[in-house]
């Protein structure tokens, strides 16, 4: 499989064989201008990013990672401490909540589709409020906590000024 961000090969993470990330040309520090243009074009087609200022979109392109999940893969579990924020580029994911620690009683409360963003709990380091499971093969944009907080602060400062 190739990464749609940079056409480099996408590799499975060893701990999660059905959870693929681009580990070559898509490392943010190694992106070319062409890679950023490809990512930018992809993000402009996602409703969640329609109203973002072009400078903010450019910054997202410089720090985001591509992830591919096959159907039925758990992205994270309710109670986990968040480390990343996500946007759905294609596919869909179920949001499941449970009243027990073993998640045997998990109930799907909604489905996240293309253009949906989630994972804001990383702003205050609170545990995840739900388990996220891919409903179908899905592509995600992932931004790690440190970069997301920086983008968030820049956006807040820009809206105040």
Helices and strands as residue ranges (DSSP letters): E 11-13, E 16-21, G 28-30, H 33-44, G 47-49, H 54-63, E 65-69, E 74-76, E 84-90, E 93-97, E 107-112, E 117-118, G 120-123, E 131-134, E 138-144, H 145-160
